[in-house]
């Protein structure tokens, strides 16, 4: 499946580093999402963008900063992370905004992030 | 806020046995979606249920939405090793914050 791609697939960073995760969807969808998946925890929704406008921010620490320059691209900028931020970060897209018919989510392969 | 409980957390079955996971909500749901995540993979959409009492089948998988639209189940008949993975339900959050809330998932292990 190549509908939603994420880079890098793996990332190791120190607590003082600044890095960015990239997501691209090739499905012509209108909504994009960032999720965090930690071991033994359910998928945690971080941010939702619908038609390039942020519509959901789930009390995420400011060390995570999303950017959606257009409907096909989504970034997650990281700075001064903590070891507990180590997780799998999943990007998803949906044809319609959440709550509308057609809001089925298509996930990317994820970025496995390790913070030392 | 919206609470979604998924049980069991983990199930280990012998190949050929049946498996069921349940998703329960504290409030009435508009719809429910089910996803499967293989080990090392990402969640993949399986199905969406919308109507009260709805039952949908995909080969050996049967999905059911409760009459009160507060619970749902996924049943797999005669499991195979390819069914291994974690099954998540996902529901729409409360009005005003419209985004999916995922259950904690049921991890299925199938012994050959």
Interface residues (C-beta under 8 A of the other chain):
Chain A: X1 X33 X41 X42 X43 X45 X48 X55 X56 X90 X92 X97 X98 X99 X103 X104 X105 X106 X107 X108 X109 X110
Chain B: X30 X33 X35 X41 X42 X43 X44 X45 X48 X88 X90 X92 X97 X98 X99 X100 X101 X102 X103 X104 X105
